[in-house]
């Protein structure tokens, strides 16, 4: 039975959810260029009976793309329904963060969920279907069943589902496995069995039926990506700066005397953050996986430090007021930025869709920049040539796909080719040469946020 204090804690969490939804609502309703459109179109392909890894290139384990296919089967191309997947996943993660931290106390639970939900990157990524949101949710649920419910088999199952959603989730999972092995071999075997039931069976089925295609796209591809240390460092620094309250609160861990309860969270966080440095290419949303752990550490540390220093009443109030004002300032600036910039949508989107429809025939295929062509194809009910949806540079730079062969296959076909100036596949000189020789330039659409889109017709 819930006590009054527990009821108040859950009521606060509910208020957090309402505020959060209000902030990200514009992003939920607004189509935008980006990688999520690649996954939406791939979901459509699966709904039509096609297979990832065989019929089209897909660089991740299968769970997320099949979840999108399920949503597409039910709702069709409905941007709100599709974007609701990351939003619901984020809110579910916050709920289980609250439940995990509640073992320490209501105050820790409230602050931990607050730190996670209102971090800039959490708010921004909560309406973009990158798959990391689903993997994070499954990981956090697994942590809850392992530490709060002592159900290692159930925890292992959720860890397995996280692993077949995004490979990045395997880093914290393996660290947790190491702790499990050291603490109880019996529970470790139960945890491992639950994990392998899902992870090995799903990977095994796809590897068995699709052979080398699956391993190449899901595993080998990521090892072949090109590396730019300066770009990685900048991305890393920007994420820490944007979410500085979350990182700073977790860093307070070093001043806490009673750290045994969250040592595992701290080590998981440290290993994951160190691992990101080693990657050949990082993106901001990669950090979302570690945010729940940082949030629990931060919530625990803040409350413990107040108790540890036993602050007299005359100092407690001013410190709390200062912390509250700092949080409100950061939260307000982040929310305003999302409203004005982050969730502005696609300024020239409707014009581009209209132009694609008016300047093409019924059978004209689309091809080009992966951030916008899938969105145009879905909105204008067009097909992408050869189902080659993901055209990011790394696929060609890695050598897994031959750009010259793709361009040769496009010759002679009725294609509307859309690229972004100085971004995406326009990076390759072969693209410019192909367009100059085989295509007519039709129009240019300049977007204040996204830059210029160039439209060609090839036949």
C-alpha positions in Angstrom: 0.0 0.0 0.0 1.3 3.4 -1.0 2.1 5.8 1.9 1.5 9.6 1.5 5.2 10.1 0.8 5.1 7.5 -2.0 1.9 9.0 -3.4 3.6 12.4 -3.5 6.7 11.0 -5.2 4.6 9.3 -7.9 2.5 12.5 -8.3 5.7 14.5 -9.0 6.9 11.9 -11.5 3.5 12.2 -13.3 3.9 16.0 -13.4 7.4 15.6 -14.8 5.9 13.4 -17.6 3.2 16.1 -18.4 5.8 18.9 -18.6 8.1 16.7 -20.7 5.4 15.8 -23.2 4.5 19.5 -23.4 8.1 20.4 -24.2 8.6 17.7 -26.9 5.1 17.9 -28.4 6.2 20.0 -31.3 8.9 17.5 -32.2 6.4 14.7 -32.0 4.2 16.3 -34.6 6.9 17.5 -36.9 8.6 15.5 -39.7 12.3 16.4 -40.0 15.2 15.3 -42.2 17.4 12.7 -40.5 18.4 9.1 -40.1 15.0 8.2 -38.6 13.4 8.5 -42.0 15.7 5.7 -43.2 14.3 3.4 -40.6 10.7 4.5 -41.3 11.1 3.6 -45.0 12.8 0.3 -44.1 9.8 -0.4 -41.8 7.6 0.1 -44.9 9.8 -2.4 -46.9 9.4 -5.0 -44.2 5.7 -4.4 -44.0 5.7 -5.2 -47.8 7.4 -8.5 -47.1 11.0 -7.6 -47.7 13.9 -8.8 -45.6 16.6 -6.6 -44.0 20.2 -7.6 -44.8 19.0 -9.4 -47.9 16.8 -7.0 -49.8 18.3 -3.8 -48.3 21.3 -2.7 -46.3 20.6 -2.4 -42.5 23.5 -1.8 -40.1 21.9 -2.8 -36.8 20.3 -5.8 -35.1 16.7 -6.4 -36.1 14.4 -5.6 -33.2 13.9 -1.8 -33.8 13.2 -2.1 -37.5 10.6 -4.8 -37.0 9.0 -2.7 -34.3 8.7 0.2 -36.8 7.3 -2.3 -39.4 4.6 -3.3 -36.9 3.7 0.4 -36.3 3.7 1.0 -40.1 1.4 -2.0 -40.6 -1.1 -0.7 -38.2 -1.0 3.1 -38.9 0.8 3.5 -42.2 3.0 6.5 -42.6 1.8 8.3 -39.6 4.6 10.5 -38.2 3.0 10.8 -34.7 2.6 7.1 -34.3 6.1 6.4 -35.5 7.6 9.1 -33.3 5.6 7.9 -30.4 7.9 4.8 -30.1 11.0 6.8 -28.9 8.8 9.1 -26.7 7.1 6.1 -25.0 10.5 4.4 -24.6 12.0 7.5 -23.0 9.1 7.9 -20.5 9.3 4.2 -19.7 13.0 4.5 -19.1 12.3 7.5 -16.7 9.7 5.4 -14.8 12.1 2.5 -14.2 14.9 4.9 -13.3 12.5 6.2 -10.7 11.8 2.7 -9.5 15.5 1.8 -9.4 16.5 4.9 -7.4 13.5 4.4 -5.1 15.3 1.7 -3.3 17.5 4.5 -1.9 14.6 6.8 -1.1 11.8 8.9 -2.6 14.1 12.0 -2.9 16.7 10.0 -4.8 14.0 8.6 -7.1 12.6 12.1 -7.8 15.9 13.7 -8.5 17.2 10.8 -10.6 14.2 10.9 -12.9 14.4 14.7 -13.1 18.0 14.6 -14.1 17.4 12.0 -16.8 14.2 13.4 -18.3 15.2 17.0 -18.5 18.8 16.5 -19.8 19.0 18.3 -23.2 19.9 15.1 -25.2 17.1 13.1 -23.6 14.5 15.7 -24.6 15.9 16.1 -28.1 16.2 12.4 -28.9 12.9 11.5 -27.4 11.1 12.1 -30.7 13.7 10.7 -33.1 13.6 7.0 -33.9 17.3 6.1 -33.8 16.7 2.9 -31.9 18.9 3.9 -29.0 15.8 4.9 -27.0 14.3 1.4 -27.3 17.6 -0.2 -26.4 18.0 2.1 -23.4 14.5 1.3 -22.2 15.1 -2.5 -22.4 18.4 -2.1 -20.6 16.9 -0.1 -17.8 14.1 -2.6 -17.3 16.7 -5.3 -17.1 18.6 -3.4 -14.5 15.4 -3.0 -12.5 14.6 -6.7 -12.5 18.2 -7.6 -11.6 18.8 -5.2 -8.7 15.4 -4.4 -7.4 13.6 -7.6 -8.0 16.5 -10.1 -7.9 15.1 -11.8 -11.0 18.3 -12.6 -13.0 16.6 -14.7 -15.7 14.0 -12.0 -16.5 16.8 -9.4 -16.4 18.8 -11.4 -18.8 15.9 -11.6 -21.2 15.5 -7.8 -21.3 19.3 -7.5 -21.7 19.0 -9.9 -24.7 16.3 -7.7 -26.3 18.4 -4.6 -25.7 21.3 -6.4 -27.4 19.3 -7.2 -30.5 18.1 -3.6 -30.7 21.5 -1.7 -30.6 24.9 -3.2 -30.1 26.0 -0.3 -27.9 23.8 -1.7 -25.1 26.2 -4.7 -24.9 28.9 -2.6 -23.2 27.0 -1.9 -20.0 25.5 -5.4 -20.2 28.9 -7.1 -20.2 30.1 -4.9 -17.3 27.0 -6.0 -15.3 27.7 -9.6 -16.3 31.2 -9.2 -14.8 29.8 -7.9 -11.5 27.3 -10.8 -11.6 30.1 -13.4 -12.0 32.0 -11.9 -9.0 29.0 -11.7 -6.7 27.1 -15.0 -7.4 27.9 -17.7 -9.9 24.4 -19.2 -9.6 22.7 -15.9 -10.4 25.3 -15.1 -13.1 24.4 -18.3 -14.9 20.7 -17.5 -14.7 21.4 -14.0 -16.0 23.5 -15.3 -18.8 21.0 -18.0 -19.8 18.2 -15.4 -20.0 20.4 -13.2 -22.2 21.5 -16.0 -24.5 18.0 -17.3 -25.0 17.2 -14.0 -26.9 20.5 -12.8 -28.2 21.9 -16.1 -29.6 18.7 -17.4 -31.0 17.8 -14.1 -32.9 21.4 -13.6 -34.2 21.6 -17.3 -35.0 18.4 -17.3 -37.0 19.4 -14.3 -39.1 23.0 -15.6 -39.6 21.6 -19.0 -40.6 19.2 -17.8 -43.2 21.1 -14.7 -44.4 24.7 -15.9 -44.0 27.5 -13.4 -44.4 25.1 -10.6 -45.2 24.0 -10.3 -41.6 27.4 -10.4 -40.0 28.9 -8.0 -42.5 26.2 -5.4 -42.1 25.6 -5.6 -38.3 29.1 -6.3 -37.1 31.9 -5.9 -39.7 30.5 -2.6 -41.1 31.1 -0.8 -37.8 34.7 -1.9 -37.6 35.3 -0.5 -41.1 34.1 3.0 -40.5 36.6 5.8 -41.1 37.9 7.8 -38.1 38.2 11.5 -37.4 39.5 12.1 -33.9 38.9 15.9 -34.1 35.2 15.4 -35.0 34.8 12.8 -32.3 36.3 15.0 -29.6 34.1 17.9 -30.6 30.9 15.7 -30.4 32.0 14.4 -27.0 32.7 17.8 -25.6 29.4 19.2 -27.0 27.3 16.4 -25.4 29.0 17.0 -22.0 28.4 20.7 -22.3 24.8 20.4 -23.4 24.1 18.0 -20.5 26.4 19.5 -18.0 24.0 19.3 -15.0 23.6 15.5 -15.5 27.4 14.9 -15.8 28.2 17.3 -12.9 25.7 15.7 -10.6 27.1 12.2 -11.4 30.6 13.5 -10.8 29.6 14.4 -7.2 29.9 10.6 -6.6 33.6 11.1 -5.8 32.7 13.2 -2.7 30.2 10.7 -1.3 31.5 8.4 1.5 28.9 5.7 1.2 29.4 4.6 -2.4 29.0 0.9 -2.2 25.3 1.0 -3.4 26.2 2.7 -6.7 29.7 1.5 -7.4 28.3 -0.7 -10.2 26.5 2.3 -11.8 29.7 4.3 -11.6 31.8 1.6 -13.2 29.3 0.9 -15.9 29.2 4.7 -16.7 33.0 5.0 -16.7 33.5 2.0 -18.9 30.9 3.1 -21.4 32.1 6.7 -21.6 35.7 5.4 -22.1 34.5 3.0 -24.8 32.9 5.9 -26.7 36.3 7.5 -27.0 37.6 4.4 -28.7 35.0 4.4 -31.4 35.8 5.4 -34.9 32.7 7.5 -35.2 30.4 8.8 -32.5 27.1 10.6 -32.6 25.3 12.5 -29.8 22.6 9.9 -29.3 25.2 7.2 -28.4 25.4 8.8 -25.0 21.7 8.1 -24.2 22.6 4.5 -23.1 24.6 5.8 -20.2 22.2 8.6 -19.1 20.1 6.4 -16.8 23.2 5.3 -14.9 24.5 8.9 -14.6 21.0 10.0 -13.4 20.8 7.4 -10.6 24.4 8.3 -9.5 23.5 12.0 -9.6 20.3 11.6 -7.6 22.0 9.4 -5.0 25.0 11.7 -4.7 23.1 14.9 -4.3 20.9 13.5 -1.4 23.8 11.7 0.2 26.0 14.8 0.2 23.2 16.8 2.0 23.0 14.1 4.6 26.7 13.6 4.8 27.5 17.2 5.6 24.5 17.5 7.8 23.9 21.1 6.7 22.2 23.3 9.3 18.9 24.7 8.3 20.1 28.2 7.6 22.4 26.8 4.8 20.1 24.2 3.4 17.5 26.6 2.1 19.9 28.9 0.2 21.8 26.0 -1.3 18.5 24.4 -2.5 17.3 27.7 -3.9 20.6 28.2 -5.8 20.5 24.6 -7.2 16.8 25.0 -8.2 17.5 28.3 -10.0 20.5 26.8 -11.9 18.4 23.9 -13.0 15.5 26.1 -14.1 17.9 28.4 -16.0 19.4 25.4 -17.8 16.0 23.7 -18.4 14.4 26.9 -19.8 17.3 27.6 -22.1 17.2 24.0 -23.4 13.4 24.1 -23.9 13.6 27.4 -25.7 16.3 26.1 -28.0 14.3 23.0 -28.9 11.2 25.1 -29.6 13.1 27.6 -31.8 15.7 25.4 -33.5 15.6 21.7 -32.5 12.0 21.0 -33.4 11.5 23.6 -36.2 10.8 20.9 -38.7 11.5 20.9 -42.4 11.0 24.5 -43.6 11.0 23.6 -47.3 9.5 20.1 -46.8 6.0 20.6 -48.2 7.4 22.5 -51.2 9.9 19.7 -51.9 7.2 17.1 -51.7 5.0 19.1 -54.0 7.8 19.6 -56.5 8.7 15.9 -56.5 5.1 15.0 -57.3 4.7 17.7 -60.0 8.1 17.1 -61.7 8.0 13.3 -61.9 5.8 10.6 -63.4 4.0 7.9 -61.5 6.9 5.4 -62.0 9.8 7.8 -61.3 12.1 6.5 -58.6 13.9 8.5 -56.0 17.5 8.3 -55.0 20.0 10.4 -53.1 20.6 11.9 -49.6 19.5 9.5 -46.9 18.3 12.2 -44.5 15.6 13.5 -46.9 14.9 11.0 -49.8 13.2 8.4 -47.5 10.9 11.2 -46.1 10.1 12.4 -49.6 9.4 8.9 -50.8 7.0 8.2 -47.9 5.2 11.5 -48.2 5.0 11.5 -52.0 4.3 7.7 -52.2 7.4 7.1 -54.3 9.8 4.2 -54.4 13.5 4.4 -53.7 15.7 2.9 -56.5 16.8 -0.6 -55.7 15.5 -0.1 -52.1 18.9 1.5 -51.5 17.6 3.6 -48.6 20.7 4.1 -46.4 23.2 6.0 -48.6 25.4 7.5 -45.8 29.1 8.0 -46.8 30.4 5.2 -44.6 28.7 2.5 -46.5 30.8 3.3 -49.5 33.9 4.4 -47.7 33.9 1.0 -45.8 33.9 -0.8 -49.1 30.8 -2.8 -48.3 29.0 -1.2 -51.2 30.6 0.0 -54.5 29.4 3.5 -55.4 30.4 3.2 -59.0 28.4 0.1 -59.4 25.4 1.7 -57.9 25.7 4.7 -60.2 26.1 2.4 -63.2 22.9 0.6 -62.3 21.1 3.9 -62.1 22.0 4.9 -65.7 19.1 4.8 -68.1 16.4 4.7 -65.4 13.8 7.4 -64.6 15.3 8.8 -61.4 14.7 11.9 -59.4 18.0 12.5 -57.6 18.0 14.7 -54.5 21.2 15.7 -52.8 22.3 18.2 -50.1 25.0 20.7 -51.0 28.3 19.8 -49.2 26.7 17.1 -47.1 25.9 13.4 -47.4 26.7 11.6 -50.7 27.4 14.9 -52.4 30.8 14.4 -50.7 31.8 12.0 -53.5 33.2 13.5 -56.8 31.6 10.5 -58.6 28.1 11.8 -57.6 28.8 15.2 -59.1 30.3 13.7 -62.3 27.3 11.3 -62.7 24.8 14.2 -62.2 26.6 16.4 -64.7 26.7 13.7 -67.4 23.4 11.9 -67.0 20.9 14.3 -65.3 19.2 17.7 -65.7 19.3 20.1 -62.8 15.7 21.0 -61.9 15.6 23.2 -58.8 17.3 24.2 -55.6 15.5 24.5 -52.2 17.3 26.4 -49.4 16.4 25.5 -45.9 17.6 27.8 -43.1 18.4 24.9 -40.8 19.3 22.1 -43.1 21.0 23.9 -46.0 20.4 23.6 -49.7 18.7 20.7 -51.5 19.5 20.2 -55.1 17.0 18.2 -57.3 18.0 16.5 -60.6 16.0 14.4 -63.1 17.9 11.5 -64.7 16.5 9.4 -67.5 
